[in-house]
Every structure is written in C-alpha cells, then in structure tokens.
Amino acid sequence: MNISIDIKRILRSLGIMFIVALITYKLPHKSYSIIEYIIRPIKKGSSTFYISGFIPLILIIIATNDLSKIEKLKFRNSSIIFIAMLVIIMPLMRQSIDATRMAYHFLIDDGLSSIEILDTSTSTSLDIVDRSVKIDIKLKLKDYGKEPKKFEVRIHFPEEVREIINQEYYESERIHITYGSGKIRDIDEVIFLELKEEEARDKLFNYWRYGGKFEYELFNEEESIRIIEKDF
C-alpha cells in the first residue's frame, strides 16, 4: 500500500511532537525532565537558564515546517501551525503519556510509587515576637494508582540548611490521603524553626534567595518513597 507524501509528513510531524513530549516529560519521582537531565541548566546567582529548552523548540519548528508543506496547509501561515502544535498537539501527546503511566500503575498496583509531585513551592518569613523562622511548603500531588493511600510526609533538608539548623528532617504529624485515578491532592505543611542567633537566620534567608531545595519522603507502615526537587 502506497502512503501519500502528505500522510508521511503528518505521521513524521506527530512522531516528532511525541518525542518532544517525551523528552520534556518529568521523570518519575524527579523534578526534572529527560532533556534537563541530559543538558543541565546554567545557574548564575538567583537566575537559572534552561538552555535545554532550545532542543524541543527546534524539533517543534522542524515539525511545523514539515506540516506547512502539506497541500491543504501550504498557504496557511506557519505561525498559526506552530501555535496549534503548542496548544493542541503537545497537550494531547502529554495526555497520552499520562494515560500510559496511569494504566501501568493500575495494572501493577505499586502503592505509594504511583504518587507523583506535580509542583512545589516554599516561602519563608520571620516571626518578630519569638524570632523563629516559618517555612511554608506547598505540594501538589497526583496519584496515578487505583486505590486510596494513607501516608505521612517527611521533609529532608538540604545539607546547607542542616548545617544551619542542626536538624536533618521535619516529620509531619498529619496523615494525608490520596484517592487514585489521577486525582490531584494539595498538601500544605508549615515548619517553625527556632533560630535565636541573627547570623543563623541571615544564612537561612540568604540560602532561600537562591532557591531552597528539599527531598520529600512519603511513608506509611508498609513502604516509603522519596521524591526530590531539582538538584541543579
């Protein structure tokens, strides 16, 4: 069976877009994608330059150029095709990867390993009354499994923070529950650190100015998993 040139171009473009979705998809229990792992960002002071973003951009341009040669799209503006690739095709490709991952976790039923951190944010503030430092940590979790899961959260501090506060981790006393089936769960943990010395507080705030990184451990009586933030 002969496949027309236009069909080949469509299939090739979709294949390229799938590759883009794959290499920019976050690795399981990591906070970086495949392409970020291969091409590490460049960090200068408080700024981080993600040069790895040029690779997906070039691939999308190649796919756009290929589609623009199709007979029915020949006279369309290339920028319109490019935008369509970003807002329509790319989300569909990501959803297909998500669906594959969810099917995998449904089949093997691997407990806490089916939970992923989608996003994290941390902020610090100083309590003027007792001179303690408040760290507010927000986690957005997604459970790809099929069964509800109960767990606690242990937050491991980076080495720089451990040296300042003389504490390896913070363990929450709250029990959290996720409900599987790709549902999102937001968790908010607040940590108070007693730092009476002004120098120690200054060091901690200075560290946060350049981005505080944590390692999150989800655990229960049967198992535990660790999910790390970007180590660059």
Salt bridges, closest charged atoms under 4 A:
ASP6 OD1 - ARG9 NH1 3.97
GLU36 OE2 - LYS230 NZ 3.45
ASP66 OD2 - ARG12 NE 2.63
GLU71 OE1 - LYS74 NZ 3.24
ASP98 OD2 - LYS142 NZ 2.82
ASP110 OD1 - HIS105 ND1 2.98
GLU116 OE1 - ARG101 NH2 2.82
ASP136 OD2 - LYS138 NZ 2.85
ASP143 OD2 - LYS149 NZ 3.03
GLU171 OE1 - ARG154 NH2 2.85
ASP186 OD1 - LYS140 NZ 3.11
ASP188 OD2 - LYS138 NZ 3.56
GLU189 OE2 - ARG174 NH1 3.77
GLU189 OE2 - HIS176 NE2 2.93
GLU194 OE1 - LYS196 NZ 3.48
GLU199 OE2 - LYS203 NZ 3.79
GLU215 OE2 - ARG226 NH1 2.87
GLU217 OE1 - ARG154 NH1 3.09
GLU217 OE1 - HIS156 NE2 2.70
GLU217 OE1 - ARG226 NE 3.87
ASP231 OD1 - ARG40 NH1 3.71
